[in-house]
């Protein structure tokens, strides 16, 4: 496997995901069976998204909950679909020799009606495995799941169709467009009391794909917490409170450590890491 650098990160991630897909192929073909149950075959019309029937969706949820290594991406897709009624899980056969894909579509009824679809093509051996992104026009999806454990947002400024194989390199599409997507997970961990407590903030991954002259092809920001809000990691110990009246005689300084680390990656530049200490 290639060494991970900012320039090869996409290839390394692709190799890791392809390894997961290869492991899936060695297991009973459960995901292939779900696609068969959904009526999606390799003889279908390509690039057409079809919403998954309720029985097939239930079967998909059973095989990814609890998830194993190879099904983690599909598990995330299924969980995201629960955030909003405008989200639906479906299937698609991308053109160009691709594997059948499980898709997640957000549909804005408009007017004008627009949709953005993310697809995971992982199942069929001997065919192209990868990620598909399709938008029928400019669309901004406000953060979904606000206030919950999982949040998602996505925006694109034009109609565009991307095919990103997990191996073999990434070719920019002909369309000039920018896509921003983010997913956040808040574990809601807070343990302790006024004397001592530890908390862990929300983790977030934000990616930008840009196909405009002069722009980096991609950018990725991974972070935990927000320096301007809830920190990513917080540890507070104030033993003075435990001493009660003795606290006036013996001074013990409180420990209050807060960090919101972040990592920014982009092609052609060194990784930028910040501890985000308060």
ZAMAR-795909 format. One line per 3 residues: number of its first residue (from 0); their letters; for each residue x, y, z of N, C-alpha, C, O. Coordinates in steps of 0.1 Angstrom, whole numbers, plus 2048, in hexadecimal, padded with zeros to 3 digits. Example, Ala and Ser with C-alpha at 12.3 -4.5 7.8 and 13.67 -1.06 7.14 Angstrom:
<rs>
0) AS) 884/7C7/84E/87B/7D3/84E/884/7DF/84E/88E/7DF/855; 880/7EA/847/889/7F5/847/881/800/84F/886/80B/850
</rs>
This chain:
<rs>
0) XXX) 808/7F4/800/800/800/800/809/80C/800/813/80D/807; 805/817/7F9/80D/823/7F8/80D/82A/805/805/829/80E; 819/832/807/81A/83A/813/811/846/812/810/84C/808
3) XXX) 80A/849/81D/800/854/81D/807/861/81E/80E/864/828; 806/869/814/80A/877/814/7FF/87F/80F/7F5/879/80A; 7FF/88D/810/7F4/894/80B/7F1/892/7FC/7E5/892/7F8
6) XXX) 7FB/88F/7F4/7F8/88C/7E6/7F3/87E/7E3/7ED/87C/7D9; 7F6/875/7EC/7F2/867/7E9/7E6/863/7F2/7E2/857/7F2; 7E1/86C/7FA/7D7/869/804/7CB/862/7FD/7C6/858/802
9) XXX) 7C7/868/7F2/7BB/862/7EB/7BE/854/7E7/7B5/84B/7E8; 7CA/851/7E2/7CD/843/7DD/7CD/83A/7EA/7C8/82E/7E9; 7D3/83E/7F5/7D4/836/801/7C6/833/806/7C3/827/80A
12) XXX) 7BE/83D/807/7B0/83B/80C/7A9/831/802/7A1/829/807; 7AB/833/7F5/7A5/82A/7EC/7A9/81C/7EE/7A1/813/7ED; 7B6/81A/7F0/7BB/80C/7F3/7B5/806/7FF/7B2/7FA/800
15) XXX) 7B3/80E/80A/7AD/80A/816/79F/806/814/79A/7FB/818; 797/80E/80D/789/80B/80A/788/7FF/801/77F/7F7/802; 791/7FE/7F7/791/7F3/7EE/794/7E6/7F6/78E/7DB/7F3
18) XXX) 79D/7E7/800/7A0/7DB/808/793/7D7/80F/791/7CB/811; 78C/7E1/814/77F/7DD/81B/775/7D6/811/76F/7CD/815; 775/7DC/805/76C/7D5/7FB/770/7C7/7F7/768/7BE/7F6
21) XXX) 77E/7C5/7F7/783/7B8/7F4/77F/7AE/7FF/77C/7A3/7FD; 780/7B3/80C/77C/7AB/817/76D/7A7/816/769/79C/819; 765/7B1/811/757/7AF/810/754/7A4/806/74B/79B/808
24) XXX) 75C/7A4/7FB/75A/799/7F1/75D/78B/7F6/758/782/7F1; 765/78A/801/768/77D/806/75D/779/810/75D/76D/814; 754/782/814/749/77E/81D/73D/77A/814/73D/77C/808
27) XXX) 733/774/81A/727/771/813/722/77E/80C/722/788/812; 71D/77C/800/71A/788/7F8/70D/78F/7FD/703/78F/7F5; 70C/793/809/700/799/80F/6FC/7A6/808/6F0/7A8/805
30) XXX) 706/7AF/806/702/7BB/800/6FE/7B9/7F1/6F5/7C0/7ED; 704/7B0/7EA/6FF/7AD/7DD/6F1/7A8/7DD/6E9/7AB/7D4; 6EE/7A0/7E7/6E0/79A/7E8/6D6/7A5/7EB/6CB/7A5/7E6
33) XXX) 6DA/7B0/7F2/6D1/7BB/7F5/6CE/7C2/7E8/6C3/7C6/7E5; 6D9/7C4/7E0/6D7/7CB/7D3/6CE/7C3/7CA/6C6/7C8/7C2; 6D0/7B6/7CA/6C7/7AD/7C2/6B9/7AE/7C7/6AF/7AF/7BF
36) XXX) 6B7/7AE/7D4/6AA/7B0/7DA/6A3/7BD/7D6/697/7BE/7D5; 6AC/7C7/7D5/6A7/7D4/7D1/6A3/7D5/7C2/69E/7DF/7BE; 6A6/7CA/7BB/6A3/7CA/7AD/6AE/7D1/7A4/6AB/7D3/798
39) XXX) 6B9/7D4/7AA/6C4/7DA/7A2/6CD/7CF/79C/6D3/7C7/7A4; 6CF/7CF/78F/6D7/7C5/789/6E1/7CC/780/6E0/7D8/77D; 6EB/7C5/77C/6F6/7CA/773/6F1/7CD/765/6F8/7D3/75D
42) XXX) 6E4/7C9/762/6DF/7CC/755/6D6/7D8/755/6D0/7DB/74B; 6D5/7DF/760/6CD/7EB/762/6D2/7F6/759/6DD/7F7/755; 6C9/800/757/6CD/80D/751/6D7/814/75B/6D5/815/767
45) XXX) 6E2/818/755/6ED/81E/75E/6EA/82C/762/6E2/833/75C; 6F0/82F/76E/6EF/83D/773/6E1/841/777/6DE/84D/777; 6D8/838/77A/6CA/83B/77E/6C9/836/78C/6CA/82A/78F
48) XXX) 6C5/840/795/6C3/83C/7A3/6B5/838/7A6/6AC/83E/7A1; 6B3/82C/7AC/6A6/827/7B0/6A6/825/7BF/6AE/81F/7C5; 69B/82B/7C5/69A/82A/7D4/698/81B/7D8/691/813/7D1
51) XXX) 69E/818/7E3/69F/80A/7E7/691/806/7EE/68D/80E/7F7; 68B/7FB/7EB/67F/7F7/7F2/681/7F5/800/68D/7F2/805; 676/7F6/808/677/7F5/817/67E/7E8/81B/686/7E8/825
54) XXX) 67A/7DD/815/67F/7D0/819/68E/7CF/817/696/7C9/81F; 693/7D4/80B/6A1/7D4/808/6A9/7DD/811/6B4/7DA/816; 6A3/7E9/815/6A9/7F2/81E/6AB/7EC/82C/6B5/7ED/832
57) XXX) 6A0/7E5/830/6A1/7DE/83D/6AC/7D3/83D/6B3/7D1/847; 6AD/7CC/832/6B8/7C2/831/6C6/7C8/831/6CF/7C3/837; 6C7/7D4/82B/6D4/7DB/82B/6D7/7E0/839/6E3/7DF/83D
60) XXX) 6CE/7E4/840/6D0/7E9/84E/6D4/7DD/857/6DD/7DF/860; 6CF/7D1/854/6D3/7C5/85C/6E1/7C1/85A/6E8/7BD/863; 6E6/7C3/84E/6F4/7BE/84B/6FE/7C8/84F/70A/7C4/84F
63) XXX) 6FA/7D4/852/705/7DE/856/703/7E3/864/70A/7EC/868; 6FA/7DD/86C/6F8/7E1/879/6F7/7D4/882/6ED/7CD/882; 702/7D1/88A/70E/7D9/88B/717/7D7/87F/717/7CD/879
66) XXX) 71F/7E1/87C/728/7E1/871/735/7D9/873/73A/7D9/87E; 73A/7D3/868/748/7CE/869/751/7D8/860/74C/7E2/85B; 75D/7D4/85F/767/7DD/858/762/7E1/84A/763/7EC/847
69) XXX) 75E/7D7/842/75B/7DA/834/74E/7E2/832/74C/7E9/828; 745/7E1/83C/738/7E8/83A/737/7F5/841/72C/7FB/842; 742/7FB/847/741/807/84E/73B/813/846/733/81A/84A
72) XXX) 740/814/839/73B/81F/831/72C/81E/82E/725/828/82E; 728/812/82B/71A/810/829/712/812/835/706/818/835; 717/80F/841/710/811/84E/70E/820/84F/703/824/853
75) XXX) 719/828/84D/717/837/84E/70C/83C/845/704/845/848; 70C/837/838/702/83B/82F/6F4/839/834/6EB/841/833; 6F2/82D/839/6E5/829/83E/6E1/832/84A/6D5/836/84B
78) XXX) 6EA/835/853/6E7/83D/85E/6E4/84C/85A/6DB/852/860; 6EB/851/850/6E9/85E/84C/6DB/85F/846/6D4/86A/847; 6D6/855/83F/6C9/855/839/6BE/857/843/6B3/85B/83F
81) XXX) 6C0/855/850/6B6/857/85A/6B4/865/85F/6AB/868/867; 6BD/86E/85A/6BD/87C/85F/6B2/884/85A/6AE/88E/861; 6AD/881/84E/6A3/88A/848/69A/882/83E/69F/879/838
84) XXX) 68D/887/83D/684/880/834/688/882/826/683/87A/81D; 690/88C/822/694/88E/815/69F/885/810/6A3/886/805; 6A4/87E/81A/6AF/874/816/6A9/866/814/6A0/862/81A
87) XXX) 6AF/860/809/6AA/852/806/6B6/84A/802/6BF/84E/7FC; 6B5/83D/805/6BF/833/801/6BA/82C/7F4/6AE/829/7F3; 6C3/82B/7EB/6BF/824/7DE/6CB/81C/7D8/6D4/819/7DF
90) XXX) 6CA/819/7CC/6D4/812/7C5/6D6/818/7B7/6CE/81F/7B2; 6E2/815/7B1/6E5/81B/7A4/6F0/812/79E/6F8/80C/7A5; 6F0/811/791/6FA/80A/789/701/815/781/6FD/819/776
93) XXX) 70D/81A/786/714/824/77F/71A/81F/771/71D/813/770; 71A/828/767/720/824/75A/72F/821/75B/735/826/765; 734/81B/751/742/819/750/748/80D/757/754/80D/75B
96) XXX) 740/802/759/746/7F6/75F/746/7F7/76E/74E/7EF/774; 73E/7FF/774/73F/800/782/736/7F6/789/72D/7F0/783; 739/7F3/796/731/7EA/79E/724/7F2/7A1/723/7FE/7A1
99) XXX) 71A/7E9/7A4/70D/7EF/7AA/710/7F7/7B6/719/7F3/7BE; 708/802/7B9/70B/80B/7C4/6FF/80C/7CD/6F3/80C/7C8; 701/80D/7DA/6F7/811/7E3/6F8/821/7E4/703/826/7E6
102) XXX) 6ED/828/7E3/6ED/836/7E2/6E5/83D/7ED/6DC/837/7F3; 6E9/849/7F0/6E2/852/7F9/6DF/85F/7F2/6E8/865/7ED; 6D2/862/7F1/6CE/86E/7E9/6C6/877/7F2/6BD/874/7F9
105) XXX) 6CA/884/7F1/6C2/88F/7F7/6BB/896/7EC/6C1/89A/7E2; 6AD/897/7ED/6A5/89D/7E2/69E/8A9/7E8/697/8A9/7F2; 6A0/8B4/7E1/699/8C1/7E4/68E/8C3/7D9/691/8C4/7CE
108) XXX) 682/8C2/7DE/677/8C3/7D4/675/8D0/7CD/66E/8D1/7C3; 67C/8DA/7D2/67C/8E7/7CA/670/8EF/7CC/66A/8EF/7D7; 66C/8F6/7C2/672/8F6/7B4/67F/8FF/7B4/680/908/7BB
111) XXX) 689/8FB/7AB/688/8EF/7A3/68D/8E3/7AB/695/8E4/7B5; 688/8D7/7A8/68C/8CB/7AE/69B/8C8/7AB/69F/8C7/7A0; 6A2/8C5/7B6/6B0/8C1/7B4/6B4/8B6/7BE/6AD/8B4/7C8
114) XXX) 6BF/8AF/7BB/6C3/8A4/7C4/6D2/8A3/7C3/6D8/8A6/7B9; 6D7/89D/7CE/6E6/89A/7CE/6E6/88C/7D4/6E0/888/7DE; 6EF/883/7CD/6EF/875/7D0/6FE/871/7D3/707/875/7CB
117) XXX) 700/86A/7DD/70D/863/7E0/70B/854/7DF/702/84F/7E5; 714/84E/7D8/713/83F/7D6/720/838/7DA/72B/83D/7D8; 71E/82C/7E0/729/824/7E3/728/817/7DB/71F/80F/7DD
120) XXX) 732/815/7D2/732/80A/7C9/73D/800/7CE/749/802/7CC; 738/7F5/7D5/742/7ED/7DC/740/7DE/7DA/748/7D6/7DF; 736/7DA/7D3/732/7CC/7D4/737/7C2/7C9/73D/7B8/7CD
123) XXX) 736/7C6/7BD/738/7BC/7B2/747/7BA/7AE/74D/7C4/7AB; 74C/7AE/7B0/75A/7AC/7AD/75D/7AE/79E/754/7AB/795; 769/7B2/79A/76D/7B4/78D/768/7C1/786/76A/7C3/77A
126) XXX) 760/7C9/78E/75B/7D6/789/761/7E1/791/767/7DF/79B; 75F/7ED/78C/765/7F9/793/75E/7FC/7A0/752/7FC/7A1; 766/7FD/7AB/761/801/7B8/765/80F/7BB/770/813/7B8
129) XXX) 75C/816/7C1/75F/824/7C4/753/82C/7C9/749/827/7CE; 755/839/7C9/74B/843/7CE/745/84B/7C2/74C/84F/7B9; 738/84C/7C2/731/854/7B8/72B/861/7BE/725/85F/7C9
132) XXX) 72B/86C/7B7/725/878/7BC/71E/87F/7B1/724/881/7A6; 711/881/7B2/709/887/7A8/700/892/7AD/6FA/890/7B8; 700/89D/7A7/6F7/8A8/7AA/6F0/8AD/79E/6F6/8AF/793
135) XXX) 6E3/8AF/79F/6DB/8B3/793/6DB/8C2/791/6D5/8C8/788; 6E1/8CA/79B/6E2/8D8/79A/6E7/8DE/7A7/6EA/8D6/7B0; 6E9/8EB/7A7/6EE/8F1/7B4/6E4/8EE/7BF/6D8/8EF/7BE
138) XXX) 6EA/8EA/7CA/6E2/8E6/7D6/6EA/8E7/7E3/6F6/8E3/7E3; 6E4/8ED/7ED/6EA/8EE/7FA/6E1/8E7/804/6D5/8EB/806; 6E6/8DD/80A/6DF/8D6/815/6E3/8DA/822/6EF/8D8/826
141) XXX) 6DB/8E2/829/6DE/8E6/837/6E1/8DB/840/6DD/8CF/83D; 6E9/8DD/84A/6ED/8D2/853/6E0/8CA/857/6D7/8CF/85D; 6E1/8BD/855/6D6/8B4/859/6DA/8AD/866/6E6/8AA/868
144) XXX) 6D0/8AB/86E/6D3/8A4/87B/6D8/8AE/886/6DD/8A9/890; 6D6/8BB/884/6DB/8C5/88E/6D5/8C1/89B/6C9/8BF/89D; 6DE/8C1/8A5/6DA/8BE/8B3/6DB/8AF/8B6/6D9/8AB/8C2
147) XXX) 6DD/8A7/8AC/6DE/898/8AE/6ED/894/8AE/6F6/89C/8AF; 6EF/887/8AF/6FC/881/8AF/703/882/8A2/70F/885/8A1; 6FC/881/897/702/881/889/6FC/88D/881/6F0/88F/882
150) XXX) 705/894/87B/701/89F/872/708/89E/865/713/89A/864; 701/8A3/85A/706/8A2/84D/702/8AF/845/6F7/8B4/847; 70B/8B5/83D/708/8C0/834/70F/8BE/827/719/8B8/827
153) XXX) 709/8C3/81D/70F/8C2/80F/70A/8CE/807/6FF/8D2/808; 713/8D2/7FE/70F/8DD/7F4/717/8DB/7E7/723/8D7/7E8; 711/8DF/7DC/718/8DF/7CF/712/8EB/7C8/707/8EE/7C9
156) XXX) 71B/8F1/7BF/717/8FD/7B8/713/8FB/7A9/711/904/7A2; 712/8EE/7A5/70F/8EB/797/70B/8DD/796/70D/8D4/79E; 704/8DA/78A/702/8CC/787/70F/8C5/784/717/8CA/77C
159) XXX) 711/8B9/789/71E/8B3/787/71D/8A4/78A/714/8A0/792; 725/89C/784/725/88D/786/734/889/787/73C/88A/77E; 737/884/793/745/87F/795/745/870/798/73C/86A/79D
162) XXX) 750/86A/793/752/85C/795/760/85A/79B/76A/85E/794; 761/856/7A7/76E/856/7AE/771/847/7B2/76D/842/7BC; 779/840/7AA/77D/832/7AD/786/832/7B9/78E/83B/7BB
165) XXX) 785/827/7C0/78E/825/7CC/79C/822/7C8/7A6/825/7D0; 79F/81D/7BC/7AC/81B/7B7/7AD/820/7A9/7A3/821/7A2; 7B9/823/7A4/7BB/827/796/7BB/836/794/7BB/83A/788
168) XXX) 7BB/83E/79E/7BC/84D/79C/7AE/853/79B/7A4/84D/799; 7AE/860/79C/7A2/868/79C/7A3/872/791/7AC/87B/790; 799/871/788/798/87A/77C/78D/885/77F/782/881/781
171) XXX) 791/891/77E/787/89C/780/77D/89C/774/780/899/769; 770/89E/777/766/89E/76D/767/8AB/764/76E/8B4/767; 75F/8AB/75A/760/8B6/750/759/8C3/756/75D/8CE/753
174) XXX) 74F/8C1/75F/748/8CC/765/751/8D4/76E/75A/8CE/775; 74F/8E1/76F/756/8EA/778/74C/8EC/784/742/8F2/782; 750/8E7/790/747/8E7/79B/74F/8E5/7A8/75A/8E1/7A8
177) XXX) 748/8E9/7B3/74E/8E7/7C0/744/8E0/7C9/738/8E3/7C9; 748/8D6/7D0/740/8CF/7D9/746/8CF/7E7/752/8CC/7E9; 73E/8D2/7F1/742/8D2/7FF/739/8C8/806/72D/8C9/805
180) XXX) 73F/8C0/80F/737/8B6/817/73D/8B5/824/74A/8B6/826; 735/8B3/82E/73A/8B1/83C/731/8A8/843/725/8A7/841; 738/8A0/84C/731/897/855/736/898/863/743/899/865
183) XXX) 72E/899/86D/732/89B/87A/72C/890/884/721/88C/881; 733/88D/88E/72F/883/898/732/888/8A5/73E/88A/8A9; 728/889/8AE/72A/88E/8BB/727/882/8C5/71B/87E/8C7
186) XXX) 731/87D/8CB/72F/871/8D4/728/875/8E1/724/86C/8E9; 727/882/8E4/721/887/8F0/727/880/8FD/71F/87B/905; 734/881/8FD/73B/87B/909/73E/886/913/745/890/910
189) XXX) 739/885/91F/73C/88F/92A/73A/887/937/72F/883/93A; 745/886/93E/745/87D/94A/74B/886/955/755/88C/953; 745/885/961/74A/88C/96D/741/896/973/735/895/970
192) XXX) 746/89E/97B/73E/8A8/983/746/8B5/983/74F/8B7/97B; 742/8BE/98D/748/8CB/98D/757/8CB/992/75E/8D4/990; 75A/8C0/998/768/8BE/99D/771/8B9/992/77C/8BE/991
195) XXX) 76D/8AF/98B/775/8AA/980/76C/8A5/975/762/89D/978; 76F/8A8/969/767/8A3/95E/76F/8A3/951/778/8AA/94F; 76B/899/948/771/898/93B/766/898/931/75C/891/933
198) XXX) 769/89E/926/75F/89E/91B/766/89D/90D/772/8A1/90C; 75F/898/903/764/896/8F6/75A/89D/8EC/74E/89A/8ED; 75E/8A6/8E4/756/8AD/8DB/753/8A6/8CE/757/89A/8CC
201) XXX) 74C/8AD/8C5/748/8A7/8B8/754/8A6/8AE/75C/8AF/8AD; 754/89A/8A7/75E/898/89D/758/89C/88F/74C/89A/88D; 760/8A2/886/75A/8A6/879/764/8A4/86E/770/8A6/870
204) XXX) 75F/8A0/863/767/89E/857/761/8A7/84C/755/8A5/849; 768/8B0/846/763/8B8/83B/76C/8B7/82F/778/8B8/830; 766/8B5/824/76E/8B3/817/769/8BD/80D/75D/8C0/80C
207) XXX) 772/8C2/805/76E/8CA/7F9/774/8C5/7ED/780/8C2/7EC; 76C/8C3/7E2/771/8BF/7D5/76F/8CB/7CC/764/8D0/7CB; 779/8CF/7C5/778/8DB/7BD/77E/8D8/7AF/789/8D3/7AE
210) XXX) 777/8DB/7A5/77B/8D9/797/77B/8E7/790/775/8E8/785; 782/8F0/796/784/8FE/790/792/900/78E/79A/8FC/797; 796/907/784/7A4/90A/781/7AB/911/78D/7A5/91B/792
213) XXX) 7B6/90C/791/7BE/912/79C/7BA/90D/7AA/7C1/90F/7B3; 7AF/906/7AB/7AA/901/7B8/7B1/8F3/7BB/7B3/8EB/7B1; 7B4/8F0/7C7/7B8/8E2/7CB/7AD/8D8/7C7/7A1/8DC/7C9
216) XXX) 7B1/8CD/7C2/7A7/8C3/7BE/79E/8BF/7CA/792/8BC/7C8; 7A4/8BE/7D6/79D/8BA/7E1/7A3/8C0/7EE/7AE/8C4/7EE; 79B/8C0/7F8/7A0/8C4/805/798/8BD/810/78C/8BA/80E
219) XXX) 79F/8BA/81B/799/8B2/826/79C/8B8/833/7A8/8BB/836; 792/8BA/83B/795/8BF/849/78E/8B6/853/782/8B4/853; 797/8B1/85C/792/8A8/867/794/8B0/874/79E/8B6/877
222) XXX) 789/8B0/87C/78A/8B8/889/782/8B1/894/779/8A9/891; 785/8B5/8A0/77E/8B1/8AC/77B/8BD/8B4/785/8C4/8B8; 76F/8C1/8B5/76B/8CD/8BD/76C/8D9/8B5/770/8D9/8A9
225) XXX) 76A/8E4/8BB/76A/8F2/8B5/771/8FB/8BF/76C/8FD/8CA; 77C/901/8BB/783/90B/8C4/77A/916/8C9/77C/91B/8D4; 770/91A/8C0/767/925/8C4/75B/920/8CB/752/928/8D0
228) XXX) 759/912/8CD/74E/90D/8D4/752/902/8DD/75B/904/8E5; 74B/8F6/8DC/74E/8EB/8E5/75B/8E5/8E1/75D/8E2/8D5; 765/8E3/8EA/772/8DE/8E6/771/8CF/8E3/768/8C8/8E6
231) XXX) 77C/8CA/8DC/77C/8BC/8D8/77F/8B3/8E3/779/8A8/8E4; 788/8B8/8EC/78B/8B0/8F8/78D/8BA/904/794/8C4/903; 786/8B7/90F/787/8BF/91A/789/8B7/927/782/8AD/929
234) XXX) 792/8BB/92F/795/8B5/93C/796/8C0/947/79F/8C8/946; 78E/8BF/951/78D/8C9/95C/78E/8C2/969/786/8B9/96C; 798/8C6/971/799/8C1/97F/79B/8CD/988/7A5/8D4/987
237) XXX) 792/8CE/992/793/8D9/99B/792/8D3/9A9/787/8D2/9AF; 79D/8CF/9AF/79D/8C9/9BC/79A/8D2/9C7/796/8CE/9D2; 79B/8DF/9C4/798/8E9/9CE/78A/8E8/9D3/786/8EB/9DE
240) XXX) 781/8E5/9C9/773/8E3/9CD/770/8D7/9D6/767/8D8/9DF; 779/8CD/9D5/777/8C1/9DE/77C/8C4/9EC/778/8BD/9F5; 784/8CE/9EE/78A/8D1/9FB/780/8D8/A04/782/8D9/A10
243) XXX) 776/8DE/9FE/76C/8E5/A06/772/8F1/A0D/779/8FA/A06; 771/8F2/A1A/776/8FE/A22/785/8FE/A22/78B/909/A22; 78B/8F3/A20/79A/8F2/A20/7A0/8F9/A13/7AB/8FD/A12
246) XXX) 797/8FA/A09/79B/900/9FD/7A0/90F/9FF/7A7/914/9F7; 79B/915/A0A/79F/923/A0D/7AD/923/A13/7B4/92D/A13; 7B2/918/A18/7BF/917/A1E/7CA/911/A15/7D5/915/A15
249) XXX) 7C5/908/A0D/7CF/901/A04/7CA/904/9F5/7BF/900/9F1; 7D3/90A/9EE/7CF/90E/9E0/7D4/903/9D7/7E0/900/9D6; 7CB/8FD/9D0/7CE/8F3/9C5/7C9/8F8/9B8/7BC/8F9/9B7
252) XXX) 7D1/8FC/9AF/7CD/901/9A2/7C5/8F7/99A/7C8/8EB/99A; 7BB/8FB/994/7B2/8F3/98C/7B9/8F0/97E/7C1/8F8/979; 7B7/8E4/979/7BC/8DF/96C/7B0/8E1/962/7A6/8DB/964
255) XXX) 7B3/8E8/958/7A8/8EA/94E/7AF/8EA/940/7B4/8F4/93B; 7AE/8DE/939/7B5/8DC/92C/7AA/8DA/922/7A1/8D2/923; 7AB/8E2/917/7A1/8E1/90C/7A8/8E1/8FF/7B1/8EA/8FC
258) XXX) 7A5/8D8/8F6/7AB/8D7/8E9/7A1/8D4/8DE/797/8CD/8E1; 7A3/8D9/8D2/79A/8D7/8C7/7A3/8D4/8BB/7A5/8DD/8B2; 7A9/8C8/8BA/7B3/8C5/8AF/7AD/8C5/8A1/7A1/8C1/8A0
261) XXX) 7B5/8C8/897/7B0/8C8/88A/7BC/8C4/881/7C7/8C7/883; 7B8/8BE/875/7C2/8BA/86B/7BD/8BE/85E/7B2/8BA/85A; 7C4/8C6/856/7C0/8CA/849/7CA/8C4/83E/7D6/8C5/83F
264) XXX) 7C4/8BD/834/7CC/8B7/82A/7C7/8BC/81C/7BB/8BE/81A; 7D1/8BE/813/7CE/8C2/805/7DA/8BE/7FD/7E5/8BD/802; 7D7/8BB/7F0/7E2/8B7/7E7/7ED/8C1/7E5/7EA/8CD/7E4
267) XXX) 7FA/8BD/7E6/805/8C6/7E3/809/8CF/7EF/812/8D7/7EE; 803/8CD/7FB/806/8D4/807/808/8CB/812/803/8C0/813; 810/8D0/81C/813/8C8/828/806/8C7/831/7FF/8D1/831
270) XXX) 804/8BD/838/7F8/8BC/841/7F9/8C7/84B/804/8CB/850; 7EE/8CD/84F/7EE/8D8/859/7E6/8D3/865/7DA/8D1/864; 7EE/8D2/870/7E8/8CD/87C/7E7/8D8/887/7F1/8DF/888
273) XXX) 7DC/8D9/88E/7DB/8E3/899/7D5/8DB/8A5/7CC/8D4/8A3; 7DB/8DE/8B0/7D6/8D8/8BC/7CA/8DF/8C1/7C2/8D9/8C9; 7C9/8EC/8BD/7BD/8F3/8C1/7BB/8F5/8D0/7B0/8F4/8D5
276) XX) 7C6/8F8/8D7/7C5/8F9/8E6/7BF/906/8E9/7C1/911/8E2; 7B7/906/8F4/7AF/912/8F8/7B8/91B/901/7B4/925/905
</rs>
